[in-house]
Amino acid sequence: MQQLPGADSVFLAMETPDAPAHVGGLTVLDASESPDFGFEKLLATVDERIQLEPRFTCKLRELPLGLDRPYLEPDPDFDVRRHVHRIAVPSPGGIRELSELASFLHGRALHRDRPLWEMWFIEGVEGGRYALFMKSHHCLMDGAAGAGLGELLCDLQPDPPPREPAENAADAEERAYGDLELGLRAALHLAQTPRKSLVFGARMLRQTAARRSRWTT
């Protein structure tokens, strides 16, 4: 069980129904050299590899009244089929139709009662191709982490070797906190907030003064 850093928590706090805080990516696939490729194979691959990135099998645990930053805890009901879906693009399946479909899918908010990501397997793309549209909440990853997730899920060779767990997988804090312990931790964090704010402000002043000194010399 891990508490989200302050910067990641901001993305959750600022989210509204009209302004979701997730990011998405669309990939067009040519499976002409993979005759066995399809939804079920994709589902099995994602199910195997998403386990290697623990944050994507965890769900939010938010505190009442927003008294402290949310936590990520393992989802005991995690099922990849709740996250990976299939859909067909309207005919003729060109870039216009695909873009409109991706825009529609991106506009849908992620469910906060499950891990904050989803993937859509899109059939019917012109030229016998497929497409993947994946989106995840910004509190789970930035652009660099998104690239890393793409490397985890995809291969550059037909028969890749087994994947090793992510480096941070062994460092994940698995112990769950009870409601009382979460309340005590929240109280401690609230008590420390004024001191942390002063330390942060002093550091920013020192950095600003140092930059101004460099500019004037």
C-alpha positions in Angstrom: 0.0 0.0 0.0 1.6 3.2 -1.1 0.6 6.9 -0.6 0.6 9.0 -3.7 3.1 11.9 -3.8 1.7 15.4 -3.6 2.2 16.1 -7.3 0.2 13.0 -8.3 -2.5 13.8 -5.8 -3.0 17.1 -7.5 -4.2 15.4 -10.7 -6.9 13.7 -8.7 -7.9 16.8 -6.8 -8.2 19.0 -9.9 -10.2 16.5 -11.9 -13.8 17.3 -12.8 -16.4 15.5 -15.0 -15.7 18.1 -17.7 -12.0 18.0 -17.3 -10.7 14.5 -16.8 -7.0 14.1 -15.8 -6.1 11.0 -17.7 -3.8 10.6 -20.7 -4.3 8.4 -23.7 -2.5 7.0 -26.7 -3.6 5.5 -30.0 -1.6 2.9 -31.9 -2.4 1.4 -35.3 -1.3 -2.3 -35.7 -0.5 -4.3 -38.8 -1.0 -7.9 -37.9 -0.6 -9.4 -41.4 2.4 -11.4 -40.2 0.7 -12.6 -37.1 -2.2 -14.8 -38.2 -3.1 -15.8 -34.6 -3.3 -12.3 -33.4 -6.7 -11.2 -32.0 -8.5 -10.0 -28.9 -8.0 -13.1 -26.8 -4.2 -13.2 -27.4 -4.0 -9.5 -26.6 -6.0 -10.1 -23.4 -3.7 -12.9 -22.3 -0.6 -10.9 -23.0 -1.8 -7.8 -21.1 -3.0 -10.0 -18.2 0.4 -11.5 -17.8 2.5 -8.4 -18.2 0.4 -5.8 -16.3 1.1 -7.8 -13.2 4.7 -6.8 -13.5 3.8 -3.1 -12.9 2.0 -3.2 -9.5 0.5 0.3 -9.7 -1.7 -0.9 -12.5 -3.3 -3.6 -10.4 -4.0 -1.2 -7.5 -7.0 0.9 -6.8 -7.4 4.2 -5.0 -8.2 4.4 -1.3 -9.3 8.0 -0.5 -9.7 9.4 3.0 -12.9 11.0 4.1 -13.1 14.8 3.5 -9.8 14.6 1.7 -7.8 14.9 5.0 -4.7 13.3 3.5 -3.3 12.2 0.1 -4.9 9.1 -1.4 -3.3 5.7 -1.3 -2.9 2.9 -3.8 -3.8 -0.5 -2.5 -3.9 -3.9 -4.3 -7.3 -4.6 -5.9 -8.4 -8.0 -4.6 -11.0 -8.1 -7.4 -8.6 -7.2 -10.2 -9.7 -8.7 -13.5 -8.1 -7.7 -16.7 -11.4 -8.1 -18.6 -12.7 -5.1 -16.6 -10.0 -3.0 -18.3 -9.4 -4.4 -21.8 -12.4 -4.1 -24.1 -13.1 -4.6 -27.8 -15.0 -2.3 -30.2 -15.2 -1.8 -33.9 -14.6 1.5 -35.7 -17.4 2.6 -38.1 -16.9 1.9 -41.8 -14.8 2.6 -43.8 -12.4 2.6 -40.8 -10.2 5.4 -42.0 -8.2 8.0 -39.9 -11.2 10.2 -39.6 -13.5 7.5 -38.1 -10.6 6.2 -35.9 -9.9 9.7 -34.6 -13.5 10.3 -33.8 -13.8 7.0 -31.9 -10.6 7.7 -30.0 -11.9 11.1 -29.0 -15.1 9.6 -27.8 -13.3 7.0 -25.7 -10.9 9.5 -24.3 -13.7 11.7 -23.1 -15.1 9.0 -20.8 -14.0 9.3 -17.2 -12.1 6.4 -15.6 -13.9 4.5 -12.7 -12.3 5.3 -9.4 -13.4 2.1 -7.8 -10.9 0.1 -9.9 -7.3 0.5 -11.1 -7.2 3.8 -13.1 -6.6 2.5 -16.7 -8.3 0.9 -19.6 -7.5 -0.4 -23.1 -9.7 -0.7 -26.2 -9.0 -3.2 -28.9 -10.4 -1.6 -32.1 -11.3 -3.8 -35.0 -12.4 -2.8 -38.5 -9.5 -0.4 -39.3 -9.0 0.0 -43.1 -6.4 -2.2 -44.7 -7.2 -5.2 -42.4 -5.5 -3.5 -39.5 -6.3 -3.1 -35.8 -5.8 -0.3 -33.3 -5.2 0.0 -29.6 -6.4 2.9 -27.5 -5.1 3.0 -24.0 -5.6 5.6 -21.3 -4.5 5.8 -17.7 -4.8 8.4 -15.0 -2.1 11.0 -14.8 -1.6 10.1 -11.2 -0.2 6.7 -12.2 2.3 7.9 -14.8 3.8 10.7 -16.8 5.1 10.6 -20.4 8.3 8.7 -19.5 6.4 6.1 -17.5 3.9 5.8 -20.4 6.8 4.9 -22.7 8.0 2.4 -20.2 4.6 0.8 -20.0 4.5 0.5 -23.8 7.9 -1.3 -23.7 6.5 -3.6 -21.1 3.4 -4.6 -23.1 4.9 -4.7 -26.6 7.6 -6.7 -28.2 10.0 -6.1 -31.1 10.4 -9.9 -31.9 7.9 -12.6 -32.6 8.9 -15.0 -29.7 10.2 -12.8 -26.9 11.8 -14.3 -23.8 9.8 -14.1 -20.5 9.7 -10.6 -18.9 11.3 -9.9 -15.6 9.4 -8.0 -12.9 9.8 -4.2 -12.9 12.7 -2.9 -10.7 10.3 -1.2 -8.3 8.0 -4.3 -7.9 10.0 -5.7 -5.1 10.0 -2.3 -3.3 6.2 -2.0 -3.3 4.8 -1.7 0.2 2.3 -4.5 0.4 1.0 -4.0 4.0 -2.5 -2.6 4.1 -3.4 0.1 6.7 -6.6 -0.1 8.7 -8.9 2.9 9.1 -7.5 3.8 12.5 -3.9 3.8 11.3 -4.8 5.8 8.2 -6.5 8.4 10.5 -3.4 8.6 12.7 -1.1 9.0 9.7 -3.4 11.8 8.3 -3.3 13.6 11.7 0.5 13.4 11.7 0.8 14.7 8.2 -1.6 17.6 9.0 0.5 18.5 12.0 3.7 18.5 9.9 2.1 20.6 7.1 3.0 24.1 8.4 6.6 23.1 9.0 6.9 21.5 5.6 5.4 24.6 4.0 8.0 26.8 5.7 10.9 24.6 4.6 9.6 24.5 1.1 9.2 28.3 1.0 12.7 28.9 2.3 14.2 26.5 -0.2 12.3 28.3 -3.1 13.6 31.7 -1.8 17.2 30.4 -1.7 16.9 29.0 -5.2 15.4 32.2 -6.6 18.1 34.3 -4.9 20.8 32.0 -6.4 19.4 32.3 -9.9 19.2 36.1 -9.6 22.8 36.2 -8.4 23.9 34.3 -11.5 21.9 36.6 -13.8 23.5 39.7 -12.4 27.1 38.5 -12.5 
